[in-house]
C-alpha cells in the first residue's frame, strides 16, 4: 500500500480506499464546519438558550453518548465496520435535522443527546474501518492525512458560516443545519461504494469463546490513557464554544473575527498536522506529544485572557496568537491519541478497543462544555488560567501513565 507520508503534500491520497475515506472526511467536515462555526450563536441567539444551558445540555449529552461506543465497535468487529459506519451516519443525519424544530431547553436536550449517541457510534467504527484499509505500520500518518482533509473541509464550511454570522437571521442559521444534513447524505452515498476492508480474525473462524468478553474494558492502562486524551480534547470545546462566547461577550473584537479565527485554526492544521504527527507512531513518542500539547494549551489560555483588556485591532491580533497555540495543542494531542489508541489496541479487535477508547475519552471530557463555558463566562482571566493549568497537568501525567505495565487480559492461543 502506498505510504501516506510520501503523499502528504498531495490534495488527495493515492487511488484506492484511502482516497474514498479522505473524501468522506472532507464532505463530512464541510457540513460540520458550517454548523459548528455558528453553533454557539445559533443556540443562544436563535433558540434563545443561555451559554450555561448550552454547556449543560452538551455535558449531559456527552455523558449519554459513550454508552453505545463499545457495543458499536463490537458490532463492527462482527458484521463489518463499513456497514455499521453507514447505518450510524444515516441516524446521525436524522438526529441533526431535529435542531430545526428546537425551541426550548428540553427539546434541545433531547436532540443533542440523540445526536451524541449517533456520533459515539460513528467514531469507533470509523477508526476501526481506517485500520482495515490502511497499512498497519502507517496508521498514525494515515490518521494525520485524514485530519488534514478534516480541516480543509472545516475551513470550507466556515467560509459559508461566516456569511450566516454576518446576516444574523433565522434563515441564515437554519441553512447551516440543512447543509450539515446534506453532507451526511453524501457521506452515506460514498460509503455505499467503499470496500468492506480486510477480514478480521473472527470472520476467518475464531470463536467468541477464544476471547475475553469486553476485554478492552479490562485494560486499565488503555482506559486511563484514553481518559487523559479526552481531557486534552477539551481544547475543541475551547475553540468551538468558549472562544466565540469570550469574543462576543468579553472582548472588543468584532463578531466576524470568530469565523476568521476558525479559518486560521484550520489553515494551520492543514499545513502542520502531518509534521506534528511525526514521532507519535510509537507509544512513548505519542505520550511525549501529549505532554507537549499540555504546554501549548496552557500558553493559549493565557493569551486568550489578555484579549479582554485590548481594543478591537489588538484583540484580534492577540486572539490569533492564542489560536496558533491552541492549534499546536490540538495537533499534538490528536497525534498522541492516535499513537496510543492504535498502538495499545489488540490488532484483531480494533472495533472493540476503539469503542473502549471512545467511551473512556468521552466520559472524561463530558464536563468540558460546562467547564469551559463556566470558566470563560464567569471566571474571566482567572478562569482561563485555571483551564490552562489543568491542560498542563493532564499532558504531564500522560508520560508516566504510558509507562505503566501492560495488564491487558490474556488471549487464548490463536485468538
N, C-alpha and C positions, 0 to 999 in steps of 0.2 A: 504494500500500500504506500502511495506517495507520502512523504513527510510533510506534515502541516507546517513545521517550522520553515522549511525551504520555500513554501508557497505563501508565507505570511504577508508578503508585500502585495500579493495579488488581490483583486477585488473579490474574487471567489476562489475557493479551494479547487484542486484538480477535479475533473469529472468523476462522478461516482456518487455513492450515498452521502458522503460528507458535503457535497455541493447542495444536495437536496436539504440536508439538515441545516446548512447555513442559510438557505433561502427561507426555511421555516422560521428560523430565529429572526431574520431580517423583517419578514412580514409581521410576525407576532409583536415585535417591539416597535414597529411603526405605530401600530394600534395602541400599545401601552404608552408610548411616548406622547401620543395625542392626549390620552386621558390623564396620565399621572402629572404632567406639567400643570394642568389646570385643576387637578382633583381637590386640592385644599380649598381653593376659592369656589369651586362648584358646590362643595358640601356646606361651606359657610355662607356664601352669598346667594346661591340659588335654592338649595334645600333649606337653609336657614338654621343650621346647627352651629353651636359654638365650637371653637377649636378643641376645647377639652372633651366635649361629647364625641367629636370625630375621633379623637385619640382613644377614648374609652371604647367606642364601638370597634375600632380596629384591634385593640388589645384583646377584647372578648373573642373576636373572630380568629385572632392569631392563636388563642388557646384551644378553640374548637377544631380548626382545620387539621392540625397534625395527627388527629386520631385515625385518619384514613391513610396516612403515608406508608406505614409498614404493610397493611393489607393490600394496598395498591401495588407496592413493589413485589409482593409475593404473587399476586395475580399476574403481573408482568413476567415473572420468572416461569410461571406455569403455562400461561396461554400466549405469551408473546408481548414484548414491551410496546411494539408499534401499535398493536390492537388496543391496548389499554390507554395508551397515549392518545389515540384518535378519539376514543369514547370520552375521555376526560376533557379534551378540547371542545367537543360539542356541548357538553354540560356547562363548561365554563362560559361559552358564548351565551347560552340561555340565561344563566345567572346574571351575567353582566348587563343584559338588557333590562333587568329589573331596576337598575338605577334610574331609568326614565320615569318610573312611577313612584319613586320615594318622595314622601312629603312630611315625614316625621322621624323621630329617633327610633321608635320600634321598627318601622319599615326599613330604615337604613340598617339597623342591626341585623334583621332577618336576611337582607340581601348580602351584606358584607360577610356574614357567617357562611351562607351558601357558597359564595364565591371563594372563600378561604378553603372550604372543603374541596372544591374542584381544583384549585391551584395546588393544594397539597397532594392531590392525586397525580397531577401532571409532573411535578418536579422529580420524584424518584424514578418514574418510568422513562422520562426523557433522558435523565442522566444515564440510566442503565442501557437505554437504546443506543446512546452515543458510544458507550463502552463496547457494544456489539459491532458497531460499524467502523470504529476507529482502531488503529494499531494500539495494542495494549501498552507498548513502550512509549507512545506519544500522546497519551490521554490528556496530560496537563496542557501540552501545546495545542492539542485539538480543542480543548475547552477554552483556551485563550483566544484562539481564532474565532470560535463561536461567539465569545464575548465581544470581539471586535464587531461582528455582524450585529450583535445586540445593540451596541452603541451607535452604529450607523443608522439602524432602524429608529432608535430612540431620538436621535438628532433630527431625522426627517419628520418624525411625529411632532417633536417640539416646535418645529417651524410652523406647522398648522395650528398648534395650540397657542402660539404667540398671537395669531390673528384673533382667535376666540377671546383671549385675555384682553386684547385691545378693544374689541367690540363690547365685551362685558354684558351680553344679553343671554336670556334663557336659550334661545335658538343656537347661539354660538356654543354654549357649554354642552347642550344636548347633542350637537354634531360630533363632539369628542367621544361620547358614549357610542353613538352609532358607528363611527369609524373604527372603534376598537372591536365591536361585534363583527364588523365586516372582515377585519383582519383574522379573527378566529375561523371564519368560514373558509377563507383562502388557505389557511394552515391545514384545515381538515382535508381539503382537496389535494394538497401536495402530499400529505401523509398517505392518502389512498394509493399514490403512485410509488411510494417508497418500498424497498425490500424489507423482509422481516428481520434480517440480521443473522448473525451466527447462531447455530443451535447451541443450547445450553446443555450441561451435563444431565439435567433432569430429563430433557427432551430426548437425550440419547439413551435413556434407560435406567438412570439411577432412581432408586425408590425413595419416597419421602422418609422412610424409617432410617435411612443411612445418614440423616442429618438431624441435629437437634432442632426441635420446633422453636421458631422465633429465636434462633441462636444469636442473631445480631443484637437483640435486646439484652443479651447477657454479656456482651463485650464492653466492659466498663470503660476501658481506655478510649474506645471508639466513641462511645456516647459522651464522655467528658469533653473530648476534643471537638465534637460536633456542637456541644453546648457553648464552648468558648468561641467557636467560629460564628455561631448565631449571635452572640453578644457583640462581636465585632461588626456584624452585618447591620446592626442598628444604625450604622452610618447611612444606610439607604433611607431610613426614616428622617434622618437629619436633612438629607438633600431634598426629599420629596415632600416633607411635611413641615419640619421645624424651620428650615431656611425660608420658605415662602411666607410663613406666618411671621417670622422675625423681620423680614424685609418689609412686609405690608404694614405691620403694626408697631415696629420699634425703631425703624431707621428712616432716613430721608431719601433712600434710594427709590427710584421710580419703579412701578409695578412691572413694567416691561422688562426690567432687568432680571426678573425671575426666569423668563424664557432664555434670555441671553446667557445667564449663568449655567442653566441646564445644558445649553449647547456647548459651552466651554468645557463642562464636565465630560460630555460625550466625545468631543473632539480630542481631548487629552487621552481618554480611554482608548479611542481608535488608534491613536499614534503609539501608545506606550504599553498596551495590555500584553502583547506577546513578549516584549522585552521584560516587563515586570514579572512574568511567569517563569523566566529562566532561573534554574536552580531549585524550583519547587517540585520537581519530579521525583524527589526522594522525601521520605518522612522528615528527616532532620532539616532539610532545606525548606520544606513547607512550614515547619514550626518557626524557623527564623523569620520567614516572610510575615508570619502573624505578629511577631514581636515588633518588626519594623512598622507594620500597619498601625499598631498602638501609638507609636511615637508620632506618626504622621497625623493621626486623627486628633491627638492632643493639640498639636500645632494648629489644626484647622479650627477647632473650637475656640482657642484663644484668640485667633484672628477675627472670627465672626463677632466675638464680643466687643471688639474695638469699634466696629462699624456704627454702633449706636450713637457715638458722640460726634460723627462726622457729617459734613454736608453731602448733597446728592452725588457729586462727581467723585469726591474722595471715598465716599461709602461704597460706590460701585467698584472702584479700584481695589479697595481693601477686601471686599467680598470676593473678588476674582482671585486674589491670593489665597484666601481661605478655601475656595472651591478647588484650586490646584492641589492644596494639601489634602483636602478631603478625597480628591480623586486618587492621589497616591495611596491613601489608606484603603480605598475601595479596591484598587488593582492588586495590592499586596495581600489583602485579606481574602480576595477571591482566589488568587493563586494558592494561598495557604490552604483554603478549604478544599480545592480540587486535589492537591497533592495528598492531603491527609485522608479524604473520603475515599478516593480510589486506591491509594497505597495501602490502606489498612483493611480494605474490604475483602471478603472471601471472593475470589475471582469468578466462581460459578454461581454466586448468589448476589450479584450486583443489585438486583431489584430490591431484595430484602434489606441489604446493607444501606443502599441509598435511601430507602424508606426510613430506616432507623436514624440515619444522619439527618434527614429532613425533620423527623419527629423531634429529636433532641435539640437541633438547631432552632427550629421554630418555637418550641416551648421556651427556650432560653431568651429569645428575643421578643416574646409575646408582649411584654410590658413596654417594648420600645416606643410605639406611637404615643402612649400615655406619658411615659417618662420624658420623651423629647418635648412634647407639647407643654407639659407642666414646667419643665426646667426652662424652656425657651420663653414662654409667655409670662411666667410668674417669677422665675429666678433671675432673669437678666444676665448680667455679667457673671455673677456667682454661679448661676445655673449652667452657663456654658463651660466654665472651668471645671465644675464637678463632673459634667459629662465627659470632658476630655480626660480627666484623671481616671475615670472609670475605664475608658478605652485603653489607656496605657497599662492599667493593671491587668486587664484581660489579655492583652497581647503579650505581656511579660510572662504570664503564667503558662502560656501555650508551649513554650520550650520545655520546661521540666515535665509538663503533662505528657508530651510526646515521648519522653524518655522512660516513662513508666513501663514495667514489664508487661509483655503481651499475655493477657489472661483469657484470650479468646477460647470459647468452647472447642474441644477437640472434635474432629470429624472422623467418621468411620473410614477405614481404608477404601479407596476407590470412590469416595463421595465427591 
